[in-house]
Amino acid sequence: MTALTLPASSDCAPAPRAVLRERGQREVFCGLTGIIWLHRKVQDAFFLVVGSRTCAHLLQSAAGVMVFAEPRFGTAIIEERDLAGMVDCNAELDRVVDRLLARRPDIKLLFLVGSCPSEVIKLDLSRAAQRLSLKHTGATRVLNYSGSGIETTFTEGEDACLAALVPELAETTRGAAPELMIVGALPDVVEDQFLRLFAQLGIPRVHSFPARRAGAMPPVGPNTRFLLAQPFLGETARALEDRGAVRLDALFPFGAEGTTAWLHAAAVAFGIDEMHFRAVIAPGRERAKRAIAHARDRLGGKSIFFLPDSQLELPLARFLAQELGMVPLEVGTPYLHRAHMARELALLPAETVISEGQDVDRQLDRVRAARPDLTVCGLGLANPLEAEGLTTKWAIELVFSPIHGFDQAGDLADLFARPLRRRDVLKV
Ligand code: SF4
């Protein structure tokens, strides 16, 4: 058995870390990408992108392997005549939505998702959503958010979507007992693992946000205590806090240590006995440690460079440094939420450069100078870097794979070990 180390509950704030801020050209997917996992999560929702053929191609190629008899996302394509102002876009949009909802009465929650073209022509999707919600009252709720590449990067689409849902949540009963909310779209299998653990711990009312169905979204209020499952939900957290909910500060649930700390934050908030907590989590924690151990030989001492992409970078670098002995040289993140990331930052080696935003050419110069053993980056940068002899990992895989919690910790470690294994095999 390995010793169980729990996070210190000290209030001493570590000295703020220096952050390299970059504001140049960036190479990141837009927020529309979030639809790929959100449409699988909320099963009676539909995501209607109001965009161009480029947006439709992005979604189709990113979700290309999945074929649905009744898909849960689509694109209302803005044509040239719309852009030229020759037609009434609002009337066209109403017509598309009416036709969609007449054909698909199973849609209970419709998101109008803004894109670059709808931003450019200043199509007011929030007014359209209000108008269409009134028209379809009782059958379908219509909301809107932006996934435009002008306004959002990659995972910010989920943040914008969930933030748009928060005002729709019912109010919890005044004076009711505290309830726990897990915030962030997780694969169902991972969500179920966490719900089982919280039940074993003895936390009685645990909700997931988003829920799997539109009608089952959790209530929120001052008795809500929430744990962020994803590190890219700054706007959602703020919207929940505006409704009186209280964020439980914790590491993110990656690896044995991150998952332990995340669960522990809830256990402390709900007054769970420490010995009981240790007994409940011990089997999962041990499984995670054993599963991680096999990757340690390959990853220990290896250097890694994260280009900014998904906002998962900081917690993943902490996991790799803390539990696998990797050496993060630079960890880039599109945005740095200092409060949500404080615990993660405190556990990263002091020598690691933290960068926020991107100036892709300068960052690539630093990658070339450092020649890390592994570079985590977007698809567009991976091939050129591989051609220069650098080993890369696609950041997008980390978003699409189940990586949270004890039972996924081994797979998470393996996602980083695999490119190095492949490199070694190719060298022989
Ligand atoms: S929203 Fe903008 S960046 Fe995203 S696919 Fe459409 S045009 Fe491209």
Residues whose N, C-alpha, C, O or C-beta is under 5 A from the ligand:
A	BS01	SF4	C30 L32 G51 T54 C55 L58 S115 C116 G147 S148 G149
